[in-house]
Amino acid sequence: MRTRLSICARKARHHSEKEALLIASKASTPLRPYRCDRCHQFHLTSRTKGKRVPRP
């Protein structure tokens, strides 16, 4: 599924997955990074439907 351009424009962009994971680790809700097909950088999402959740 493509990221809508309006969503991409509103989200913070991270240059690397490592940088996005660092920000995600500080959040109060579980977040995961993904590469945007519009800007080719990383955004964070809280959606996990259909995604494997890593075991602690």
Secondary structure, DSSP 8 states (H G I E B T S, - for coil): ----HHHHHHS--BSSHHHHHHHHHTSSS--EEEE-TTTSSEEEE---TTS-----
